[in-house]
Amino acid sequence: MAIQSPGRPQPSIYRIKGGDAAGLMAQLLIARDRCTKATGEVLSITLCYEIGCDAFWLARFLMARGVECLVVDPASLKVDRRGRRAKTDRIDVGMLLRALMAWLRGDRHVWSNVRVPSVDEEDVRRSHRERGRLIHERSSHINRIKGPLFAQGIRDINIKTQYRKLKLEELVTGDGRPSPSRLKAEIAREISRLAVLQEQIAAINRERDEAPTPCKAKEKKRVLLTQLKSIGPAISAVMSRAVYYRQFDNRRQVASFLGLATSPYDSGDMERSQGISRTGRGQVRALMIQAAWLWIKHQPKSTLTR
């Protein structure tokens, strides 16, 4: 932690163990009391940290104790691009401190702040995030079943829907031999794991559909989205809980958040478009692209499609 006190040219550097919020707060109060004695007035504390494994609990802890806390997107910080960049905790905290002072002077381009969601908003998003991970894991298990079967010339089996009915002892290889015993044992274990995953995905779907969105207006939007042809519960849940809870002032902010803003390259006589920026939430961006294709598929005659 680096503390810049008024009237001191150099910041004070302290080493604090990760997760020691009480020690952090105690050090902040000691520094504020010292500044109060030197200046004769009670000063406010403004603190920033990079969003990472600690996420938002530290911001809530500090804000509940009267500390103004800014959560920073580390990818938005400007770094030196010349050669190999040195990186240590001391260098990073100094860079953050200088950026914080620039922010307090009114420079809003030194970094991008991350909005701190409420506890309910953060918790309600866990369902669709976990479901995405499970779907990805399910594809891996299916491929690990199909791969060995294909290697033995066994095809035309829809593993996703027929894994429960698959009779391993009746499988015959492409050259007419019974399937090897170790292959059957391996596939049986993969099928067991796949069955557990399917049950967990079904439970997550029920939890996602039954859990109300914290805001009634956004819950209404979720219900309205499901009434549109080509929009299902997965898309409506992600849109209402990952996008609609935010406040946007214009279309440019929406495009920047989703990574759909353009990336121009205009320097000297060279002018070209580099495509979309692909910043922001990749899951939401991918889901919106899927929704667009589903809309074209299921509503080909609509005005929007044409």
C-alpha positions as CSV (number, residue, x, y, z in Angstrom):
1,M,0.0,0.0,0.0
2,A,1.2,3.5,-0.9
3,I,-0.1,6.5,1.0
4,Q,0.4,10.1,-0.4
5,S,-0.2,12.6,2.4
6,P,-0.6,16.3,1.8
7,G,2.7,18.3,2.1
8,R,5.0,15.2,1.7
9,P,6.8,14.8,-1.6
10,Q,7.3,11.0,-1.4
11,P,4.6,8.5,-0.7
12,S,4.8,6.1,2.3
13,I,5.1,2.4,1.3
14,Y,3.7,-0.3,3.6
15,R,3.5,-4.1,3.2
16,I,0.1,-5.5,4.2
17,K,-0.8,-9.2,4.0
18,G,-3.4,-10.1,1.4
19,G,-6.9,-10.3,2.9
20,D,-6.0,-8.3,6.1
21,A,-8.7,-5.7,5.7
22,A,-8.5,-4.8,9.4
23,G,-4.8,-4.1,9.1
24,L,-5.4,-2.0,6.0
25,M,-8.1,0.1,7.7
26,A,-5.9,0.6,10.8
27,Q,-3.0,1.9,8.7
28,L,-5.3,4.2,6.8
29,L,-6.7,5.7,10.0
30,I,-3.2,6.1,11.5
31,A,-2.2,8.1,8.3
32,R,-5.4,10.2,8.5
33,D,-4.8,11.0,12.2
34,R,-1.2,12.0,11.4
35,C,-2.4,14.3,8.6
36,T,-5.1,15.8,10.8
37,K,-2.6,16.8,13.4
38,A,-0.3,18.3,10.7
39,T,-3.0,20.3,8.9
40,G,-5.6,20.9,11.6
41,E,-8.5,19.6,9.5
42,V,-10.1,16.1,9.0
43,L,-9.2,14.8,5.6
44,S,-11.1,12.3,3.5
45,I,-9.5,9.1,2.3
46,T,-9.7,8.1,-1.4
47,L,-8.3,4.6,-2.2
48,C,-8.1,2.6,-5.4
49,Y,-7.1,-1.0,-6.2
50,E,-7.1,-3.2,-9.3
51,I,-10.0,-5.6,-9.7
52,G,-8.7,-9.2,-9.4
53,C,-9.3,-12.2,-7.2
54,D,-10.6,-10.1,-4.4
55,A,-13.4,-8.7,-6.6
56,F,-15.7,-6.3,-4.7
57,W,-15.7,-7.4,-1.1
58,L,-12.8,-5.1,-0.2
59,A,-14.6,-2.1,-1.8
60,R,-17.8,-2.8,0.2
61,F,-15.7,-3.2,3.4
62,L,-14.0,0.2,2.8
63,M,-17.1,2.1,1.7
64,A,-19.0,0.9,4.7
65,R,-16.3,2.6,6.8
66,G,-16.4,6.0,5.0
67,V,-13.5,5.4,2.6
68,E,-14.1,6.4,-1.1
69,C,-13.0,3.4,-3.0
70,L,-12.4,3.2,-6.8
71,V,-12.1,-0.3,-8.4
72,V,-9.9,-0.1,-11.4
73,D,-9.8,-2.2,-14.6
74,P,-6.1,-3.2,-14.8
75,A,-6.3,-3.6,-18.6
76,S,-7.1,0.1,-19.0
77,L,-4.0,1.4,-17.3
78,K,-1.4,3.0,-19.6
79,V,2.0,1.2,-19.6
80,D,5.4,1.9,-21.1
81,R,5.6,-0.1,-24.4
82,R,9.3,0.4,-24.9
83,G,11.2,-2.9,-24.6
84,R,10.7,-5.3,-21.7
85,R,8.7,-3.8,-18.9
86,A,9.8,-4.2,-15.3
87,K,7.0,-5.3,-12.9
88,T,7.1,-5.4,-9.2
89,D,4.6,-4.6,-6.4
90,R,6.4,-1.4,-5.6
91,I,6.4,-0.2,-9.2
92,D,2.7,-1.1,-9.6
93,V,1.6,0.6,-6.5
94,G,3.5,3.8,-7.5
95,M,1.9,3.7,-10.9
96,L,-1.6,3.3,-9.3
97,L,-0.9,6.2,-6.9
98,R,0.1,8.6,-9.7
99,A,-2.9,7.6,-11.8
100,L,-5.2,8.1,-8.7
101,M,-3.8,11.6,-8.2
102,A,-4.4,12.4,-11.9
103,W,-7.9,11.1,-11.5
104,L,-8.6,13.4,-8.6
105,R,-7.3,16.3,-10.6
106,G,-10.0,15.6,-13.2
107,D,-8.3,13.4,-15.8
108,R,-10.9,10.7,-16.5
109,H,-8.8,9.0,-19.2
110,V,-6.1,7.5,-17.0
111,W,-8.1,4.3,-16.4
112,S,-11.6,2.8,-16.5
113,N,-13.5,2.3,-13.3
114,V,-15.4,-0.9,-12.6
115,R,-18.9,-0.4,-11.3
116,V,-19.4,-2.1,-7.9
117,P,-22.6,-4.2,-8.1
118,S,-24.8,-4.8,-5.1
119,V,-24.6,-8.2,-3.3
120,D,-27.9,-9.3,-4.9
121,E,-26.8,-8.2,-8.4
122,E,-23.5,-10.1,-8.1
123,D,-25.2,-13.2,-6.7
124,V,-27.9,-13.5,-9.3
125,R,-25.3,-13.6,-12.1
126,R,-23.7,-16.8,-10.8
127,S,-26.3,-19.0,-12.3
128,H,-25.7,-18.2,-16.0
129,R,-21.9,-18.0,-15.5
130,E,-21.8,-21.4,-13.9
131,R,-24.1,-22.8,-16.6
132,G,-21.6,-21.5,-19.2
133,R,-18.8,-23.4,-17.6
134,L,-20.8,-26.6,-17.3
135,I,-21.8,-26.4,-21.0
136,H,-18.2,-26.1,-21.9
137,E,-17.2,-29.0,-19.7
138,R,-20.1,-31.1,-21.1
139,S,-18.7,-30.6,-24.6
140,S,-15.3,-31.8,-23.5
141,H,-16.8,-35.0,-22.0
142,I,-18.8,-35.6,-25.2
143,N,-15.7,-35.2,-27.3
144,R,-13.7,-37.5,-25.1
145,I,-16.4,-40.2,-25.7
146,K,-16.7,-39.6,-29.4
147,G,-13.0,-39.4,-30.1
148,P,-12.1,-43.0,-28.9
149,L,-15.2,-44.3,-30.7
150,F,-14.3,-42.7,-33.9
151,A,-10.8,-44.1,-33.6
152,Q,-12.4,-47.6,-33.6
153,G,-14.7,-46.8,-36.6
154,I,-17.8,-46.5,-34.4
155,R,-19.9,-43.6,-35.7
156,D,-23.5,-42.3,-36.0
157,I,-24.1,-42.1,-32.3
158,N,-25.6,-38.9,-30.8
159,I,-23.7,-38.9,-27.5
160,K,-25.5,-35.9,-26.1
161,T,-28.9,-37.5,-26.2
162,Q,-28.2,-41.2,-26.4
163,Y,-25.4,-41.6,-23.7
164,R,-27.9,-43.3,-21.3
165,K,-29.0,-45.8,-23.8
166,L,-25.5,-46.6,-25.1
167,K,-24.7,-50.4,-24.7
168,L,-21.0,-50.6,-24.6
169,E,-20.9,-54.4,-24.7
170,E,-22.7,-54.4,-28.1
171,L,-20.4,-52.0,-29.8
172,V,-18.5,-53.4,-32.7
173,T,-15.4,-51.7,-34.3
174,G,-15.2,-50.8,-37.9
175,D,-13.2,-53.9,-38.8
176,G,-15.8,-56.2,-37.1
177,R,-14.1,-56.8,-33.7
178,P,-15.7,-56.3,-30.3
179,S,-14.7,-53.1,-28.7
180,P,-11.7,-53.4,-26.3
181,S,-12.3,-53.8,-22.6
182,R,-10.2,-50.8,-21.5
183,L,-12.0,-48.7,-24.0
184,K,-15.3,-49.7,-22.7
185,A,-14.2,-49.0,-19.1
186,E,-12.9,-45.5,-20.1
187,I,-16.1,-44.6,-21.9
188,A,-18.2,-45.9,-19.0
189,R,-16.4,-43.5,-16.6
190,E,-16.9,-40.6,-19.0
191,I,-20.6,-41.4,-19.3
192,S,-20.9,-41.4,-15.5
193,R,-19.3,-37.9,-15.3
194,L,-21.5,-36.7,-18.2
195,A,-24.6,-37.9,-16.4
196,V,-23.6,-35.9,-13.3
197,L,-23.0,-32.8,-15.5
198,Q,-26.4,-33.1,-17.1
199,E,-28.1,-33.3,-13.7
200,Q,-26.2,-30.2,-12.6
201,I,-27.1,-28.3,-15.7
202,A,-30.8,-29.1,-15.2
203,A,-30.5,-27.9,-11.6
204,I,-28.8,-24.7,-12.8
205,N,-31.6,-24.1,-15.4
206,R,-34.2,-24.4,-12.7
207,E,-32.3,-22.0,-10.4
208,R,-31.8,-19.5,-13.2
209,D,-35.5,-19.4,-14.2
210,E,-36.8,-19.4,-10.6
211,A,-34.5,-16.8,-9.1
212,P,-36.0,-13.3,-9.5
213,T,-33.9,-10.4,-10.8
214,P,-33.2,-8.0,-7.9
215,C,-34.9,-5.1,-9.8
216,K,-38.6,-5.5,-10.7
217,A,-38.2,-3.5,-13.9
218,K,-35.4,-5.7,-15.1
219,E,-37.3,-8.8,-14.1
220,K,-40.2,-7.5,-16.3
221,K,-37.7,-7.1,-19.2
222,R,-36.5,-10.6,-18.8
223,V,-40.1,-11.9,-19.0
224,L,-40.8,-9.8,-22.0
225,L,-37.7,-11.0,-23.8
226,T,-38.8,-14.6,-23.4
227,Q,-42.1,-13.8,-25.3
228,L,-40.1,-12.9,-28.4
229,K,-39.7,-15.7,-30.9
230,S,-36.0,-16.9,-31.0
231,I,-35.2,-15.5,-27.5
232,G,-35.1,-18.2,-24.8
233,P,-34.5,-18.3,-21.1
234,A,-30.7,-18.4,-21.4
235,I,-30.4,-15.3,-23.5
236,S,-33.1,-13.3,-21.6
237,A,-31.4,-14.2,-18.2
238,V,-28.0,-13.1,-19.3
239,M,-29.3,-9.8,-20.9
240,S,-31.4,-8.8,-17.9
241,R,-28.8,-9.7,-15.3
242,A,-25.5,-8.8,-17.0
243,V,-26.5,-5.8,-19.1
244,Y,-29.8,-4.2,-18.0
245,Y,-28.6,-3.6,-14.5
246,R,-26.1,-1.0,-15.8
247,Q,-26.7,2.6,-16.7
248,F,-25.7,3.8,-20.1
249,D,-25.8,7.4,-21.4
250,N,-25.6,6.7,-25.1
251,R,-25.1,4.0,-27.7
252,R,-21.3,4.4,-27.7
253,Q,-21.2,3.3,-24.1
254,V,-23.3,0.2,-24.9
255,A,-21.0,-0.7,-27.8
256,S,-17.9,-0.2,-25.7
257,F,-19.2,-2.4,-22.8
258,L,-20.1,-5.2,-25.2
259,G,-17.0,-4.9,-27.3
260,L,-19.0,-4.1,-30.5
261,A,-17.4,-0.6,-31.0
262,T,-15.3,-0.1,-34.1
263,S,-11.5,0.0,-33.9
264,P,-10.3,2.5,-36.5
265,Y,-6.7,2.8,-37.7
266,D,-6.3,6.3,-39.1
267,S,-2.7,7.5,-39.2
268,G,-1.2,9.7,-41.9
269,D,-2.4,8.4,-45.3
270,M,-3.4,5.0,-43.9
271,E,-7.1,4.7,-43.0
272,R,-8.8,1.3,-42.4
273,S,-11.1,-0.4,-40.0
274,Q,-9.8,-3.1,-37.7
275,G,-13.2,-4.5,-36.9
276,I,-14.9,-4.6,-33.6
277,S,-12.8,-3.9,-30.4
278,R,-13.9,-7.2,-28.6
279,T,-13.4,-5.6,-25.2
280,G,-15.9,-6.0,-22.4
281,R,-18.0,-9.1,-21.6
282,G,-17.2,-11.8,-24.2
283,Q,-20.0,-14.0,-23.0
284,V,-22.6,-11.3,-23.5
285,R,-21.2,-10.4,-26.9
286,A,-21.2,-14.0,-28.1
287,L,-24.8,-14.4,-26.8
288,M,-26.0,-11.3,-28.7
289,I,-24.4,-12.5,-31.9
290,Q,-26.2,-15.9,-31.4
291,A,-29.4,-14.1,-30.7
292,A,-29.1,-12.1,-34.0
293,W,-28.6,-15.4,-36.0
294,L,-31.5,-17.0,-34.2
295,W,-33.7,-14.0,-35.0
296,I,-32.8,-14.3,-38.7
297,K,-33.5,-18.0,-38.6
298,H,-36.9,-17.9,-36.8
299,Q,-38.2,-14.6,-38.1
300,P,-36.9,-14.3,-41.6
301,K,-39.8,-12.1,-42.8
302,S,-39.5,-9.5,-39.9
303,T,-38.6,-5.9,-40.7
304,L,-35.5,-6.2,-38.6
305,T,-34.3,-9.2,-40.5
306,R,-34.9,-7.5,-43.9
